């Protein structure tokens, strides 16, 4: 998918990067359903590092930008529903992302135990399900709305501000 507004395109690219991390995490869980994965495996380490860093950092910056810069503009134009709905999803996703990140960092440092693997697997599975649905909503509703909402000057200001957060 391609967008004419740079802000929408940057958010779309972030969504794609997040989907890649989420899919890698989903594959890790699928392969190690019953038994914890081998922490010494470089692929497992990479997946956990990405889950630990990318998810927590990206979603917190991404969500803050949307809430502070985009939802408010949509609301000023009279479209309150999108922002309210996506904010409520952000409130549910942030703690899940933070928990997955914390559990991933702990697993990298100490390995998985009989208790920590099921906890990680369950929290990560919930994050995966919710995040994929959330991204799909943003791709179908928020990003197209930005195409209509933003003029060239505002798009340049916002895209520059967003790029500076990364």
C-alpha positions as CSV (number, residue, x, y, z in Angstrom):
1,X,0.0,0.0,0.0
2,X,1.3,3.5,-0.8
3,X,0.1,6.8,0.5
4,X,0.5,10.3,-1.0
5,X,1.0,11.9,2.4
6,X,4.4,11.3,3.9
7,X,3.0,11.0,7.4
8,X,0.6,8.2,6.4
9,X,3.4,6.5,4.5
10,X,5.8,6.6,7.6
11,X,3.1,5.2,9.8
12,X,2.4,2.5,7.3
13,X,6.1,1.6,7.1
14,X,6.2,1.4,10.9
15,X,3.1,-0.9,10.8
16,X,4.9,-3.2,8.4
17,X,8.0,-3.3,10.6
18,X,5.8,-4.1,13.7
19,X,4.0,-6.8,11.8
20,X,7.3,-8.4,10.9
21,X,8.3,-8.5,14.6
22,X,4.9,-9.8,15.6
23,X,4.9,-12.5,12.9
24,X,8.4,-13.6,14.1
25,X,7.1,-13.8,17.6
26,X,4.1,-15.7,16.5
27,X,6.3,-18.2,14.6
28,X,8.5,-18.7,17.8
29,X,5.4,-19.5,19.8
30,X,4.0,-21.8,17.2
31,X,7.2,-23.8,17.0
32,X,7.6,-24.1,20.7
33,X,4.0,-24.7,21.8
34,X,4.6,-27.0,24.7
35,X,8.3,-26.7,25.3
36,X,10.2,-23.5,25.8
37,X,12.5,-22.5,22.9
38,X,16.3,-22.9,23.1
39,X,17.6,-19.5,24.2
40,X,21.0,-20.3,22.7
41,X,19.5,-20.4,19.2
42,X,20.4,-17.2,17.4
43,X,16.9,-17.0,15.7
44,X,15.3,-17.2,19.1
45,X,17.6,-14.5,20.5
46,X,16.9,-12.2,17.6
47,X,13.2,-12.6,18.0
48,X,13.3,-12.0,21.7
49,X,15.6,-9.0,21.3
50,X,13.2,-7.5,18.7
51,X,10.2,-8.2,21.0
52,X,12.0,-6.7,23.9
53,X,13.1,-3.5,22.1
54,X,11.1,-2.9,19.0
55,X,7.7,-3.6,20.4
56,X,8.0,-1.6,23.6
57,X,9.8,1.4,22.0
58,X,8.0,1.5,18.7
59,X,4.5,1.2,20.1
60,X,5.0,3.8,22.8
61,X,6.5,6.4,20.4
62,X,4.1,5.5,17.6
63,X,1.0,5.6,19.9
64,X,2.1,8.9,21.5
65,X,2.5,10.5,18.1
66,X,-0.9,9.4,16.9
67,X,-2.6,10.5,20.1
68,X,-0.9,13.8,20.4
69,X,-0.7,14.9,16.8
70,X,-3.2,13.0,14.7
71,X,-6.3,12.1,16.8
72,X,-6.5,15.6,18.1
73,X,-6.5,17.0,14.5
74,X,-9.2,14.5,13.5
75,X,-11.3,15.5,16.5
76,X,-10.9,19.2,15.6
77,X,-12.4,18.3,12.2
78,X,-15.3,16.6,13.9
79,X,-14.2,12.9,13.6
80,X,-14.1,11.9,17.3
81,X,-14.9,8.1,16.9
82,X,-11.6,7.0,15.3
83,X,-9.4,8.6,18.0
84,X,-11.6,7.4,20.9
85,X,-11.6,3.8,19.6
86,X,-7.8,3.7,18.8
87,X,-6.9,5.3,22.1
88,X,-8.8,2.6,24.0
89,X,-6.9,0.0,22.1
90,X,-3.6,1.8,22.8
91,X,-4.4,1.6,26.5
92,X,-4.8,-2.2,26.2
93,X,-1.8,-2.7,24.0
94,X,0.8,-0.7,25.9
95,X,0.9,-2.8,29.0
96,X,0.9,-6.0,26.9
97,X,3.8,-4.7,24.9
98,X,5.7,-3.7,28.0
99,X,5.0,-7.1,29.6
100,X,6.3,-9.0,26.5
101,X,9.4,-6.8,26.4
102,X,10.1,-7.4,30.1
103,X,9.5,-11.1,29.8
104,X,11.7,-11.3,26.7
105,X,14.6,-9.4,28.4
106,X,14.3,-11.7,31.4
107,X,14.3,-14.8,29.1
108,X,17.4,-13.5,27.3
109,X,19.2,-13.0,30.6
110,X,18.0,-16.1,32.5
111,X,16.4,-18.5,30.0
112,X,12.8,-19.7,30.2
113,X,11.5,-21.7,33.1
114,X,8.5,-24.0,33.4
115,X,6.6,-21.0,34.8
116,X,8.0,-18.2,32.6
117,X,7.5,-19.8,29.2
118,X,3.7,-20.3,29.5
119,X,3.4,-16.8,30.8
120,X,5.4,-15.3,28.0
121,X,3.6,-17.5,25.4
122,X,0.1,-16.4,26.7
123,X,0.9,-12.6,27.0
124,X,2.7,-12.6,23.6
125,X,-0.2,-14.5,22.0
126,X,-2.7,-11.8,23.3
127,X,-0.4,-9.0,22.1
128,X,-0.1,-10.6,18.6
129,X,-3.8,-11.0,18.2
130,X,-4.7,-7.5,19.4
131,X,-1.8,-5.8,17.6
132,X,-2.6,-7.3,14.2
133,X,-6.2,-6.3,14.5
134,X,-5.2,-2.8,15.7
135,X,-2.8,-2.3,12.8
136,X,-5.5,-3.4,10.3
137,X,-7.9,-0.8,11.7
138,X,-5.3,1.9,11.4
139,X,-4.4,0.9,7.9
140,X,-8.1,0.9,6.9
141,X,-9.4,3.9,8.7
142,X,-6.7,6.2,10.2
143,X,-4.2,6.3,7.3
144,X,-6.8,7.0,4.6
145,X,-8.3,9.7,6.8
146,X,-4.9,11.4,7.0
147,X,-4.8,11.5,3.2
148,X,-7.9,13.7,3.3
149,X,-7.0,15.6,6.5
150,X,-3.5,16.8,5.9
151,X,-2.4,19.5,3.5
152,X,1.1,19.5,2.1
153,X,2.5,21.9,4.7
154,X,1.0,20.1,7.7
155,X,2.1,16.8,6.3
156,X,5.7,18.0,6.0
157,X,5.7,19.3,9.6
158,X,4.2,16.1,11.0
159,X,6.3,13.7,8.9
160,X,9.5,15.6,10.0
161,X,8.4,15.5,13.6
162,X,7.6,11.8,13.4
163,X,10.9,11.0,11.7
164,X,12.7,12.8,14.4
165,X,11.3,10.5,17.1
166,X,13.0,7.5,15.5
